[in-house]
């Protein structure tokens, strides 16, 4: 402890740390608890006084108890006793003066009935303008409504009359509803384009089990050559559900589908060697065989549900078997016709040989007489 005292009357007592050299500093260092508490007050030879307190707060305290009026925190924020952080006292006072000036300029105003009427009138006018603009934005377009109505009408007629040709559908619509100007041939094509079951087919198979086509009312797979069908009822159209059902229904063939998202994982889930082809958008007839199968199955299922009740998937297996049985019967009749044609061809050839032999013998005998034309 360093103590400097002076008891003489009217005298001055002090401690001076002086560095008379041209360089260096004069420093007073305070160290407590092995530099846990540490501070340096130093003066540079060129002037300026620095209080160096690394990692510690600086308190300027003139109170007996409580928080110091001014604290410099370790992060550099200055805290004053009235709780304003990072604000100088002068800035706070200026803000207060500005607020006072704003409130001083505010003058009370009294509104009479005429003023209130004008305000209400202005509010009503603004509301009217906003409502009118909103009504105009939401008002339906009559032309667009007529187009949608025409498309709905054409779709219903296509289903009722089982029409697959756009021009025929247009003619039926004009005959049944002559007062519908929005019905056109192009809209008839648009109405049929949404139902791939009404598009004619062209793809041909070279033999049984050569070309398959697939589409959904459940899952329908059709052999392009024999027209035999395999169906699976599906709970939904997710790609995973369709792929699992297709793996059971499709053997090692070439299978053609449309570009629906439900077929995007088909090839990855089919047996090795299966080739999956997707029809081009401009080729409307690429999957016409399976579309025709679906159209026939829809009719058969509708009849079964109407006669026996239940849902369509309750009768899917029976309808598919009936469809395949009809196809086999047609093919059997075709094979019988082909056999008869073959037999007739052989008989014709035999008769031709007999006739030519007789002509030769008659010529040799000199009794042949050429036909007169």
Secondary structure, DSSP 8 states (H G I E B T S, - for coil): -------STT----------SSSSEEEEEEEETTTTEEEEEEEETTS-EEEE-TTS-EEE--SSSSS-SEEE-TTS-EEETT--BT--HHHHHHHHHHHHHHHHH-------HHHHHHHHHHHHHHHHHHHHHHHHHHS--HHHHHHHHHHHHHHHHHHHHT---HHHHHHHHHHH-TT-TT--HHHHHHHHHT-GGGS------SSTTSEEEEETTTEEEEETTT--EEEE--S---HHHHHHHHHHH--SSEEEE-S-GGGTTHHHHS-TT-EEEE--TT-TTTTHHHHHHHHHHHHHHHHHHHHH-S-GGGSHHHHHHHHHHHHHHHHHHHHHHHHHHHHHHHHHHHHHHHHHHHHHHHHHHT-------
